[in-house]
Amino acid sequence: MSKKYLTRTMKCFLLLSLVYSLVLFSQCSDNDNDQNITDKLDDGKVKEDGASDKTNTEFTNMNADTILHDGLIREYLLYVPEVYDGSFEVPLMLNFHGNGSSASSHMEYADMRNLADSNNFILVYPQGAILNGSSHWNNALESSTNKSSTKDFEFTNALINKLTINYNIDSSRIYACGFSNGADFTFALACYNSDKIAAIGAVSGLMYQETIDNCNPLHPTAVIEFHGTSDSYRPYEGITDYYASVEDMLNHWTSFNHTSIDPLINSITDNGTLIEYYAYNDGDSGTSVEHYKVVEGDHVWFDLSYEQANTSEIIWNFVSKYDLNGLR
């Protein structure tokens, strides 16, 4: 083989390596910025997307577990605390990502792993299926106007059933929380999967008006919600005939739970951000509805501190007080 041929071959190899590196770098950059682009994708407006579901998630989360449901291989990231030994029942927390995001990116964005270790609960980040090229949670009921056919309510039940078989989970203490479209879905779970969900937390999400109109849980349900007044993707005032406002959402849950009408109110400033806290207490079975109004807050999983607790800690401290029978 001639030296000239070897030189030409090496040049080709180096060129291909460079191209491959550029492609790989581009893919990594896109994945690293999942959360930054999550809500630029018409997040959660399932009824207006006008596209059919694809047959797989199109996401590959490292170290993910899978479950086959409705013909789809669904991924989820499971975190079992180091102190768990299976000798007694522990709670389960499901944390749902926003539209266009992935379970792995959301696990970093809304990380509850340290909380799971210190409080001994099992934590799971499910992966949404694809609609119109974007991951989503189908939080609407089956109808002619819902363009998603993904059975996410049933998928959630199947996932819970699998986990309760494989781990010693307290079935009366299963909680759900989420961000954006994941928060919308969490509200819907509290309505349609109430036989399993004890209490919920929502960050920068809203209830569909359809969800409010059809919401009839089997038990009083404690709800905690965080929302920014400058959220352009989930406007605080809602979207007429589509998303209910934060006020309408609070009215629904306080009315359903028969809480006090006049909330306990407190205000603090955290790093220049005004946070108004509203707590509607004394509901049926000891339930409460709490709302953190972040003045001029954007569409984010809030990086805030309220009484030395961040958003994830506040959610856990709230929901963990309840089981399916109410206040523990």
VODRENPA-335520 format. One record per residue (C-alpha): x, y, z; residue in one letter. Coordinates in steps of 0.1 Angstrom, whole numbers, always signed. Layout:
    east   north      up   type
       X       Y       Z      A
...
//
This chain:
    east   north      up   type
      +0      +0      +0      M
     +15     +33     -11      S
     +23     +62     +13      K
      +1     +85      -9      K
     -29     +61      -3      Y
     -23     +60     +34      L
     -22     +98     +36      T
     -54    +102     +17      R
     -71     +75     +39      T
     -60     +92     +71      M
     -73    +126     +58      K
    -107    +110     +51      C
    -107     +94     +85      F
     -99    +127    +102      L
    -126    +145     +82      L
    -152    +119     +91      L
    -142    +121    +128      S
    -146    +158    +127      L
    -180    +156    +111      V
    -191    +130    +137      Y
    -178    +151    +166      S
    -197    +181    +153      L
    -230    +161    +150      V
    -225    +146    +184      L
    -218    +180    +199      F
    -249    +194    +183      S
    -270    +166    +197      Q
    -256    +170    +232      C
    -261    +207    +231      S
    -298    +202    +221      D
    -303    +177    +249      N
    -286    +199    +275      D
    -309    +227    +266      N
    -341    +206    +267      D
    -356    +226    +295      Q
    -348    +260    +279      N
    -368    +251    +248      I
    -395    +231    +266      T
    -421    +257    +267      D
    -415    +273    +233      K
    -434    +244    +218      L
    -470    +255    +223      D
    -468    +235    +255      D
    -497    +212    +263      G
    -522    +226    +238      K
    -531    +191    +229      V
    -565    +200    +215      K
    -551    +223    +189      E
    -520    +204    +177      D
    -538    +186    +148      G
    -514    +157    +146      A
    -516    +120    +154      S
    -495    +101    +179      D
    -463     +84    +169      K
    -455     +48    +179      T
    -427     +55    +203      N
    -414     +81    +227      T
    -384     +92    +206      E
    -366     +98    +238      F
    -338     +77    +252      T
    -333     +84    +289      N
    -301     +69    +303      M
    -307     +41    +328      N
    -344     +42    +322      A
    -368     +14    +331      D
    -396      +6    +307      T
    -432      -6    +306      I
    -452     -17    +277      L
    -486      +0    +276      H
    -511      +3    +248      D
    -486      -8    +223      G
    -460     +17    +233      L
    -427     +11    +251      I
    -429     +38    +278      R
    -398     +49    +297      E
    -395     +62    +333      Y
    -366     +71    +356      L
    -369     +54    +390      L
    -350     +66    +421      Y
    -351     +44    +451      V
    -336     +60    +482      P
    -305     +45    +497      E
    -322     +39    +530      V
    -350     +19    +514      Y
    -348     -18    +525      D
    -384     -30    +518      G
    -391     -37    +554      S
    -420     -13    +556      F
    -443      +7    +533      E
    -430     +40    +518      V
    -447     +67    +499      P
    -444     +72    +461      L
    -440    +105    +443      M
    -445    +109    +405      L
    -430    +140    +389      N
    -441    +149    +354      F
    -420    +170    +329      H
    -433    +198    +307      G
    -441    +196    +270      N
    -411    +189    +248      G
    -389    +178    +277      S
    -376    +145    +288      S
    -376    +126    +321      A
    -339    +129    +325      S
    -338    +166    +319      S
    -367    +172    +342      H
    -350    +151    +369      M
    -322    +176    +369      E
    -345    +206    +366      Y
    -369    +196    +394      A
    -346    +173    +414      D
    -362    +156    +444      M
    -336    +129    +449      R
    -321    +143    +480      N
    -356    +147    +494      L
    -363    +111    +486      A
    -332    +100    +505      D
    -339    +122    +536      S
    -376    +113    +537      N
    -375     +77    +524      N
    -399     +78    +495      F
    -397     +63    +461      I
    -394     +88    +432      L
    -403     +84    +396      V
    -400    +106    +365      Y
    -421     +92    +337      P
    -415    +100    +300      Q
    -443    +115    +279      G
    -451    +101    +245      A
    -447    +120    +212      I
    -474    +142    +197      L
    -467    +164    +167      N
    -429    +158    +172      G
    -430    +168    +209      S
    -433    +149    +241      S
    -465    +156    +259      H
    -490    +145    +285      W
    -525    +139    +273      N
    -545    +155    +301      N
    -578    +158    +282      A
    -606    +132    +279      L
    -611    +113    +247      E
    -632    +133    +223      S
    -634    +145    +187      S
    -614    +177    +196      T
    -586    +159    +214      N
    -560    +151    +188      K
    -539    +129    +212      S
    -549     +93    +215      S
    -522     +85    +241      T
    -538     +69    +271      K
    -518     +86    +298      D
    -543     +82    +326      F
    -542     +45    +321      E
    -504     +45    +316      F
    -501     +62    +350      T
    -522     +36    +367      N
    -502      +8    +350      A
    -470     +24    +362      L
    -483     +27    +397      I
    -495      -9    +397      N
    -461     -21    +385      K
    -442      -2    +411      L
    -465     -13    +440      T
    -458     -49    +429      I
    -421     -45    +428      N
    -417     -23    +459      Y
    -433     -20    +493      N
    -453     +12    +486      I
    -480     +26    +508      D
    -509     +27    +483      S
    -526     +54    +504      S
    -497     +78    +500      R
    -491     +82    +463      I
    -485    +118    +452      Y
    -481    +136    +419      A
    -465    +168    +409      C
    -454    +184    +377      G
    -443    +214    +357      F
    -463    +231    +329      S
    -480    +205    +308      N
    -470    +180    +335      G
    -487    +202    +360      A
    -519    +204    +338      D
    -517    +166    +338      F
    -513    +164    +376      T
    -545    +184    +380      F
    -563    +159    +357      A
    -549    +130    +377      L
    -564    +144    +409      A
    -598    +143    +391      C
    -597    +112    +370      Y
    -572     +89    +390      N
    -583    +100    +425      S
    -585     +64    +436      D
    -547     +63    +436      K
    -536    +100    +440      I
    -537    +113    +476      A
    -525    +149    +470      A
    -509    +170    +443      I
    -485    +198    +436      G
    -485    +220    +404      A
    -458    +244    +392      V
    -466    +268    +363      S
    -496    +248    +352      G
    -533    +253    +348      L
    -565    +232    +348      M
    -583    +227    +315      Y
    -618    +241    +317      Q
    -629    +207    +306      E
    -611    +192    +336      T
    -629    +215    +360      I
    -662    +207    +343      D
    -657    +169    +347      N
    -638    +168    +380      C
    -653    +147    +407      N
    -627    +130    +428      P
    -635    +102    +452      L
    -621    +120    +482      H
    -611    +155    +494      P
    -578    +163    +477      T
    -551    +186    +490      A
    -536    +209    +463      V
    -506    +231    +463      I
    -498    +254    +433      E
    -471    +278    +423      F
    -477    +304    +395      H
    -460    +335    +382      G
    -481    +365    +372      T
    -460    +371    +341      S
    -463    +336    +328      D
    -469    +339    +290      S
    -474    +302    +284      Y
    -499    +295    +312      R
    -513    +330    +317      P
    -523    +336    +353      Y
    -557    +348    +340      E
    -562    +316    +320      G
    -574    +314    +284      I
    -611    +318    +278      T
    -629    +285    +271      D
    -596    +266    +273      Y
    -575    +270    +304      Y
    -592    +281    +337      A
    -575    +309    +355      S
    -556    +304    +387      V
    -585    +320    +406      E
    -610    +296    +390      D
    -587    +267    +399      M
    -585    +278    +435      L
    -623    +284    +436      N
    -628    +248    +423      H
    -606    +231    +448      W
    -616    +252    +478      T
    -653    +246    +470      S
    -648    +209    +464      F
    -629    +205    +497      N
    -651    +229    +516      H
    -622    +248    +530      T
    -623    +282    +546      S
    -633    +310    +523      I
    -609    +335    +537      D
    -573    +324    +532      P
    -544    +329    +556      L
    -521    +353    +537      I
    -484    +361    +540      N
    -460    +380    +518      S
    -422    +378    +516      I
    -395    +390    +493      T
    -370    +365    +481      D
    -340    +379    +462      N
    -361    +408    +451      G
    -391    +387    +441      T
    -424    +392    +458      L
    -441    +360    +468      I
    -477    +361    +481      E
    -488    +330    +500      Y
    -524    +320    +503      Y
    -536    +290    +525      A
    -572    +278    +525      Y
    -575    +255    +555      N
    -600    +235    +575      D
    -613    +215    +545      G
    -630    +181    +546      D
    -608    +155    +561      S
    -583    +182    +571      G
    -574    +192    +535      T
    -559    +225    +526      S
    -554    +243    +493      V
    -522    +265    +491      E
    -511    +289    +464      H
    -478    +307    +459      Y
    -483    +337    +437      K
    -449    +348    +423      V
    -453    +384    +413      V
    -438    +390    +378      E
    -427    +354    +379      G
    -421    +336    +346      D
    -429    +301    +333      H
    -404    +282    +353      V
    -400    +256    +381      W
    -393    +284    +406      F
    -359    +287    +423      D
    -373    +303    +454      L
    -369    +301    +492      S
    -399    +304    +515      Y
    -392    +298    +552      E
    -359    +282    +543      Q
    -375    +257    +519      A
    -373    +255    +481      N
    -401    +246    +457      T
    -395    +209    +458      S
    -393    +209    +496      E
    -424    +229    +499      I
    -443    +205    +477      I
    -431    +174    +496      W
    -437    +190    +530      N
    -473    +198    +519      F
    -484    +166    +501      V
    -467    +142    +526      S
    -491    +153    +553      K
    -520    +135    +535      Y
    -531    +101    +525      D
    -562     +90    +506      L
    -582     +95    +538      N
    -571    +131    +543      G
    -548    +146    +569      L
    -526    +119    +584      R
//
